[in-house]
């Protein structure tokens, strides 16, 4: 027996004012399914809104009731469904205090576009509207122009979470540069090398994030788990030496069934993951 297809629910636009109303109804004890039916949306959408209620409430308090009626509705993106999914993901991440950089937003947008494209019917069975929608998804690249438009549509801005300002003695830098130049005058560029180490805090989150204009941006203590990386190259870039990476574990679990010699770096280890005289030599 042929399965009866359920009628597709018409897409409903939800402005910020309505989202706050949805949150209020649930807080007063109304079931999520009842709220979904009242506003003509899916239960999953209600859940997404509730997960981001702290961010939404703060945004509503900042911009006021009048602006909230048009904040989400007035947009000119070619793919409003993608915009809405991305914005819900963004709100959930910020509600969990996870920093979201612009590059992360672009990467997630591309991922959502590819996932939605997989759900579009095969070209042989597409309607004209579905074909147009598929073409938009296929050419979607989350470009810089799209990103700027998305930020305008949702009133997002990049903020510095935390950090310390430092100062450098410019006179000392100039004198050091002059001495270095004199010492290097007798060498050809390909025989001048620079070698330095840097810390790679591989579990540390970004120190900048996108958030709504007027929001109070807070961060969490950064994870200091680190590797030390030693880089060396000559001034022309013709001889770039293999990087030296120093970790804490001699045989990390992530190296299981992997030969470290095939990773393109020289791997060494000590308890602090710091450079030592022995390792440098």
C-alpha positions in Angstrom: 0.0 0.0 0.0 1.3 3.4 -1.0 2.2 5.5 2.0 0.1 8.6 2.4 2.2 11.7 2.3 1.6 14.3 5.1 1.0 17.8 3.9 4.0 20.0 4.2 3.7 22.7 6.8 4.0 26.2 5.5 7.1 28.0 6.7 6.5 30.6 9.4 8.7 33.6 10.0 9.4 34.3 13.6 10.5 37.7 14.8 12.2 38.2 18.1 9.0 39.4 19.8 7.3 36.1 18.9 10.3 34.1 20.2 10.0 35.9 23.5 6.3 35.1 23.6 7.0 31.4 22.9 9.5 31.4 25.8 6.9 33.0 28.1 4.2 30.4 27.2 6.5 27.5 28.0 7.6 29.1 31.3 3.9 29.4 32.3 3.5 25.7 31.9 2.1 25.3 28.3 3.4 22.1 26.6 5.8 22.5 23.8 3.6 20.8 21.3 0.7 23.2 22.2 3.0 26.2 21.7 4.2 24.8 18.4 0.6 24.4 17.2 -0.3 27.9 18.4 2.5 29.6 16.5 2.4 27.2 13.5 5.9 25.9 13.9 7.6 22.6 14.6 8.4 21.3 18.1 12.1 21.2 17.2 12.0 25.0 16.5 10.4 25.6 19.9 13.3 23.6 21.5 15.9 25.6 19.6 14.3 28.8 20.8 14.2 27.6 24.4 17.9 26.6 24.2 18.8 30.1 23.2 16.4 31.9 25.6 19.1 33.6 27.6 20.7 35.2 24.5 17.2 36.1 23.0 16.0 37.7 26.3 19.2 39.8 26.6 18.9 40.9 23.0 15.2 41.8 23.6 16.1 43.8 26.7 18.8 45.7 24.8 16.9 46.7 21.7 13.4 47.1 23.1 10.0 45.8 22.0 9.5 47.9 18.9 12.7 46.9 17.2 12.2 43.3 18.2 9.1 43.1 15.9 11.3 43.5 12.8 14.7 42.3 13.9 14.4 38.8 12.4 11.8 39.4 9.8 13.4 42.1 7.8 16.2 40.4 5.8 17.1 40.0 2.2 19.1 36.8 2.2 18.6 34.5 -0.8 18.3 31.5 1.6 16.3 32.5 4.6 15.9 28.9 5.8 19.7 28.6 6.0 19.9 31.9 7.8 17.4 30.8 10.4 19.2 27.4 11.0 22.6 29.1 11.2 21.3 31.8 13.6 19.7 29.2 15.9 23.0 27.3 16.0 24.8 30.6 16.7 22.4 31.4 19.6 22.8 28.0 21.2 26.6 28.3 21.0 26.7 31.7 22.5 24.2 30.6 25.2 26.8 28.0 26.1 29.5 30.8 26.2 31.3 29.3 23.2 33.2 32.0 21.1 32.1 32.1 17.5 34.5 33.7 15.0 33.5 34.9 11.6 35.4 32.0 9.9 33.5 29.5 12.1 30.2 31.1 11.0 31.2 30.7 7.4 32.3 27.1 7.8 29.0 26.2 9.6 27.0 27.9 6.9 28.7 25.9 4.2 28.0 22.7 6.2 24.3 23.5 6.6 24.0 24.3 2.9 25.5 20.9 2.0 23.3 19.0 4.4 20.2 20.8 3.1 21.3 20.0 -0.5 21.4 16.3 0.3 17.7 16.5 1.2 16.6 18.0 -2.2 15.1 15.5 -4.6 17.1 14.1 -7.5 17.3 16.4 -10.6 14.9 14.2 -12.6 12.1 14.6 -10.0 12.6 18.2 -9.0 10.0 20.9 -9.4 11.0 24.2 -10.9 11.1 25.8 -7.4 13.2 22.9 -6.0 15.6 23.2 -8.9 16.0 27.0 -8.3 16.6 26.2 -4.6 19.2 23.5 -5.3 21.1 25.9 -7.6 21.3 28.5 -4.9 22.7 25.9 -2.5 25.2 24.6 -5.0 26.7 28.0 -5.7 26.5 29.1 -2.0 30.1 29.7 -0.8 29.5 31.8 2.4 31.6 34.6 0.9 32.7 37.7 2.8 29.8 39.6 1.2 27.3 37.1 2.4 28.9 37.2 5.9 28.6 41.0 6.1 24.9 40.7 5.0 24.2 38.0 7.6 25.8 40.2 10.4 23.6 43.2 9.3 20.5 41.1 9.2 21.0 39.8 12.7 22.7 42.8 14.3 26.0 40.9 15.0 29.4 42.4 15.7 32.8 41.1 16.5 33.9 41.6 20.1 37.2 41.1 22.0 36.5 38.7 24.9 39.5 39.3 27.0 43.1 40.3 26.7 45.9 42.4 28.0 47.4 45.4 26.3 51.2 45.6 26.2 53.7 48.2 25.2 57.1 47.9 23.5 59.9 50.3 23.7 60.1 51.5 20.1 63.6 52.9 20.5 65.1 49.6 21.7 63.5 47.8 18.8 65.0 50.3 16.3 68.5 49.9 17.8 68.3 46.1 17.7 67.2 46.2 14.1 70.1 48.4 13.2 72.6 46.1 15.0 71.2 43.0 13.4 71.4 44.6 9.9 75.1 45.4 10.4 75.9 41.9 11.6 74.1 40.3 8.6 75.7 42.5 5.9 78.4 39.9 5.2 76.0 37.1 4.4 73.9 36.3 1.4 70.1 36.1 2.0 69.9 32.3 1.4 72.4 31.8 4.2 70.6 33.9 6.8 68.3 31.8 9.0 65.8 32.6 11.7 64.8 30.0 14.2 62.2 30.5 17.0 59.7 28.5 19.1 56.1 29.2 19.7 53.4 27.7 21.9 50.5 26.0 20.2 47.5 26.1 22.6 45.6 23.4 20.7 42.6 23.3 23.0 42.2 27.0 23.6 39.1 28.7 22.2 39.3 32.0 20.2 39.5 35.3 22.1 37.0 37.0 19.8 33.4 36.2 19.1 30.4 37.5 17.2 27.5 38.7 19.3 24.5 41.0 19.2 25.3 44.7 19.4 24.8 45.8 23.0 25.3 42.3 24.5 27.5 41.8 27.5 30.3 39.6 26.2 31.9 37.3 28.8 34.4 34.5 28.4 35.8 31.6 30.3 39.2 30.7 31.5 41.4 29.6 28.6 42.7 26.0 28.4 46.5 26.1 28.7 47.1 22.6 27.2 49.9 23.2 24.8 52.5 21.9 22.4 55.8 23.7 21.6 56.7 24.1 18.0 60.1 25.1 16.7 60.2 26.7 13.2 63.3 27.5 11.2 63.8 28.9 7.7 66.2 31.0 5.7 65.3 34.5 4.7 64.4 33.6 1.1 62.2 30.7 2.1 64.1 28.3 -0.1 65.2 26.2 2.8 62.3 25.6 5.3 63.4 23.1 7.9 61.1 20.4 9.2 59.2 21.7 12.3 60.1 20.3 15.7 57.0 19.6 17.8 57.3 18.9 21.5 54.5 17.2 23.4 54.0 15.8 26.9 53.5 12.1 25.9 56.1 10.1 24.2 53.5 7.9 22.6 50.2 9.9 22.4 47.0 7.9 21.9 46.3 9.9 18.7 49.4 8.3 17.2 48.0 4.8 17.5 48.7 2.9 14.2 50.4 6.1 12.9 54.2 6.5 12.4 55.1 9.9 13.7 58.0 10.0 11.1 55.3 10.3 8.4 53.6 13.4 9.9 56.0 15.9 8.2 57.4 17.1 11.6 60.0 15.8 14.1 58.1 14.8 17.3 59.8 14.8 20.7 58.4 14.8 24.3 59.0 15.8 27.9 56.8 16.2 30.9 56.2 20.0 30.4 56.1 20.0 26.6 58.8 22.7 26.8 62.0 23.2 24.8 65.1 22.0 26.6 68.8 22.4 25.7 69.0 18.7 24.9 66.0 18.8 22.5 67.3 22.0 20.8 70.7 20.4 20.2 
